[in-house]
Amino acid sequence: MEREPRSTSATTGETTADQATTRPLRKNQARNRKLTRFGILFAILGLLLFAYFVRKAGVTQIIDGIKRLGLGFLLILGISAIRQIARSLAWMHCFESPYSLRFRDAFAARVMGDALGNIVPLASVAVSEPSKAAFVTNRVPLLASLSALALENIFYSLSVTIFIFSGTVALLLAFPLKPALRYASFGTLAVTILIVPLGYLIIRKQWKFLSGAMSILWRRNIGRTWMEKTIPRARTLEDRIYGFYERNSNRLPMILGLEMCFPLAGVLEIYTTLWFISDIVAPTLLTAFILESVNRVINIVFKFIPFRLGVDEAGTGMLAKVLGFTTAIGAALAIVRKARDVFWTTIGVALMVRRGLSLKNLDQGAQVGIAEASLKGEAIQPAGDAG
């Protein structure tokens, strides 16, 4: 049989399929270059802020606190590994037959993806999360891992929202706060109170929250070309989420429980760190719980700053003082967290180097894979829909 000829561009010599594959890749590369410039700017600002608050809190006191930690840092690393393990297991449970992922592959992909998120914070969502799926394409199809990853992130967001709400309530009830901190706490409560029931209703009622909103914009000629390409993908994602909810309701408590292990391990990590470095006030699980809930907020709000330089020291230092510690103890706690992040980032980079990967070819691989899958009309068939 004769093969049907492929249309070719007269100017570039590329086939139509090649153009469709490389066009989003070029746009993505241009976007990442812009994000990198902003990332460098925020890194410089973060370093300046870090130097200012460390000096203000007291360099000598901070160094003394870190010295008291000593080899206890190895214990901190061990506790932090629980967080990586928990989210890796949660991701594994978000796959549906016939697809599955081994723990070692999920764990390595998570560590490498998080390393990218720390190195290129402004591109965290655009590069870090998809890269985790790209890291395991030798085990499962890209679209299958992307869908499972999206589901895992939804459960993670729900667990974090519940945790932040609980920590904020504890802070308001247990400690006298200055007006600015009290108003910020009330604002956090308002947001979390809105998110949790809204998320439940969206899933329960199976609202087309993404494709519906995009369709409204499309009808009003807002980003019409982009919407035409994105709406079908949004519908596929929505169907995948709702389908998983219906077919695997027995898995939901387990996945949510695994996700809750992430912030709870953070509480244990903070309690252990303060037990070593605080020479004034003995830590309690309540203070560690509140500090971790605020740390989650800082992570979300200031994700665009590499390693949350400066803002983590400032926020943790001020809250530590409210909780009865010193500003220096709070800043030392933030620096220990940063050292923990640097450790896991180093592990992630080492794993990427071992695989011969780089940010450039990894991002290209993910984008090309998505484009080619779209051209072929690939879809992720749920277990009950196959055949």
Secondary structure, DSSP 8 states (H G I E B T S, - for coil): -------B-TTT--BHHHHHHHHHHHHHHHHHHHHHHHHHHHHHHHHHHHHHHHHHH-HHHHHHHHHHHTTHHHHHHHHHHHHHHHHHHHHHTT--TT----HHHHHHHHHHHHHHHHHSGGGIIIIIHHHHHHTTTTTS-HHHHHHHHHHHHHHHHHHHHHHHHHHHHHHHHHS---HHHHHHHHHHHHHHHHHHHHHHHHHHHT--HHHHHHHHHHHTTSSHHHHHHHHHHHHHHHHHHHHHHHH-GGGHHHHHHHHHHHHHHHHHHHHHHHHHH-SSS---HHHHHHHHHHHHHHHHHTTTSGGGTTHHHHHHHHHHHHTTS-HHHHHHHHHHHHHHHHHHHHHHHHHHHHTT--HHHHHHHHHHHHHHHHHHT-----TTT--
